[in-house]
């Protein structure tokens, strides 16, 4: 499931667009592009693109250069969007008698043109060329919902990353991909005009690249925050997609080419030498030299001793008794309840680690009944361990409720 996918709620008939992935279990969905609600992932299903074809649903409205997501956004059934018969060409409006006489008088001959027709100058007029570069475009998905889109109006490919900054989270990466020339991304995230005051700042990292190109470029970093004083005046026709959008150029300062001699200099720079290994001095030889009992010669230098190999992990017994008298049979000192609990938990954690390391299938921890504090703490730790298949009270006929059976993955 990705940002931009159209989904349907399993608990109703509503459909919407995924505008944000809140966490591993929760997504934000815009219902009818008007308001958003948080929904559990297991309570929504992605609407497949084929459903729009099979059930006569209108295709998603994508601009030039845009590609639908992995699960395309099929819109709700709307018969008003179905193509109708091709309308007949409008008949030219015949000029009135006065217009015809005026045309003949002015040119000496000819026929007056129908009203609404354009002259040669109008036909030859050209639209202004779209600006080259990389643009952030906020495109209306509905009157209140804007899609954050990256537009590449250059001849080169662009590797990009997209993230957001908020007061609660300094930075969160949301997308990374490669965008071809004269193309645009599908919406990378969605913003609501009603939440303008709390919009995050968007952060782009851009690296232009061209296969078999003759230059390498430095990475462009652009952080764009939004202010009401400049935002609403930024609406204009966006290149590539052919729609009006709130447009911001990301490469006002084009990426600088890296000089070949700089690359060569970096390649020739020697890597820092590794620190010398510590060595030791033969203390006996040095003492003999200082006392005069040995000929004067440099003290023998020996290599530092290599660390001893770690002892192999020993599997614990199938049943482990965590009572104090079992852990410390010769203990005679008075221990507080807190110290006893800490001792028992340390033994439990060590035993569980060794059981997992030696691939045991199951193990029984005997903790006794008591006031239930040790049992509760053991069960709390087991419930958070992803390597535990399940745990339950061990055989009651043998241990009562004083032991826990743990099945390991």
Secondary structure, 3 states (H helix, E strand, C coil): CCCCCEEEECCCCCEEEEEEECCCCEEEEEECCCEEEEEEHHHEEECCHHHHHHCCCCCCCCCCCCCCCCCCCCCCCCHHHCCCCCCCCCCCCCCCHHHHHHHHHHHCCCCCCCCCCCCHHHHCCCCCCCCCEEEEEEEECCCCEEEEEEEEECCCEEEEEEEEECCCCCCEEEEEEEECCCEECCCCEEEEHHHHHHCCEEEEEEEEECCCCCCEECCEEEEECCCHHHHHHHEEECCCCCCEEEEEECCCCCCCEECHHHHHHHHHCCCCCCCCCCEEECHHHHHHHHHCCCCCCCCCEEECCCCCCCCCCCCCCCEEECCHHHHCCCCCCCCCHHHHHHHHHHHHHHHHHHHHHCCCCEEEEECCCCCCHHHHHHHHHHHCCCCEEEEEECCHHHHCCCEEEEEEC
